[in-house]
């Protein structure tokens, strides 16, 4: 795997070089990730549904290279999908077919019924299990449980007090470690969110979702989550947001998420 090597015993130590990263989607999370990872020295390619002239302007602002959907997945070591949940089923078939198993696939998406509608095949699965089946590749669930403002403005240096943590879930431990280091480079700690089957713990409505917790707090929140409660809280939170006029500020949204999380744990 690029980026880390075995050192003596079973401890893995990161030895980072420049990574080649493709990002599909330049919305709120995708664009911030592109800029932060580019600033960290990685070679970043981005794509979206805009015309190439507009995409090149966006990519230039982000310090990235503009690419078509077919080219953004070529000659890369990691791919970040940052799209509305309902869009995945419309991606080109076999988009990732030629990629080797060493290429890391990361999923930042979240399912919201009011936006994404009913999706056949989702019931009974975690969101990222559905995405994995749709893409035909194992994925790492990461960067889904953090709001745009948090990702943009609240990153801190490693070891700094009050550093926000992000959960990383998936079935490939090596890929999770690489994803965790990329999270670290964007200014956040990580907590192991378990397997992809356990990634419901970091989905919307659960205590670890968009509540800006440190690593110890997030570990406790993930462990305390109860399966089945998340979707109910998710919908209630969105109704609360939409009922407020004006729309709540970032800090108000965090407070509301934390309040519903506290109720969810009772």
C-alpha positions, 0 to 999 in steps of 0.5 A: 500500500502506498503511504505506510510501511511495516515497522518492526512489530505489528505497528504501522507507521505512516511514511507519506509521499504525494498521493494521486487522488480523484474527487467526484463531486465539487459540492460543499464537502468535495470542494473543501476536501479538494482544496485541503488535500491539494494544499497538503501537497497531493495531486488532486483531480476533480470532476462534476457535471458542469461543462469543462470550461466551468470545471476548469475554473473551479478546479483552478480555484481549488488547486486541482486538475479538471477531469472528465468522469472517465479520467478522474478515476485513472492513474489514482491511488484514492477516489473520493465520492462526494455526491448527493445519495440519489446520484450514485445509481446514475453514474456510468456503469463499470466506472471503477471496473479497471481499477486494481484492488489497491485503489482506495474508494471513499464515500462521504454521502448521506441519505436524506429521504426528503431529498433523495426519495425512496431507493430500491435496494437500500432497505436493510443495508447501511448507506455505504453497503448500498453505495458499495453494491452500487459502485461494485467496489468496497468503500470506506465511509468517511467525511460524512459526519462533519458539516461544511463549516466544521470541515472548512473552519475547525481543523486543528493541528494534531495534538491540539486541545479540542480537536474534532474527531471523525469516524472512519468505517470500512472492511479493509483495515489498510484502506481505513488507515490511509483514510485516517491519515488523510483526515489527519491532514485536513485537521481532524482526529479519527475514531475507528467506526468498525466494519461497513455493516456497523457504519450506521453508527455514523449515519444521520440522526445518530449521536456521533453525526455532526455533533463536533465531538473529540475522539474520546467523546465520539468513541462513546457516542458510536458505542452508545448508538442504538440501531433503528433510532437514527432515521427517526432522529434524522427526520426530526432534526431536519423538520426542526431546521426547516421550521426555524426562521431564519435558518439556524446558524452553524452553532445552532445546528450543532446544538440541535444535533446534540440535543436530539443525540442526548434524547436518542441516548435516553 
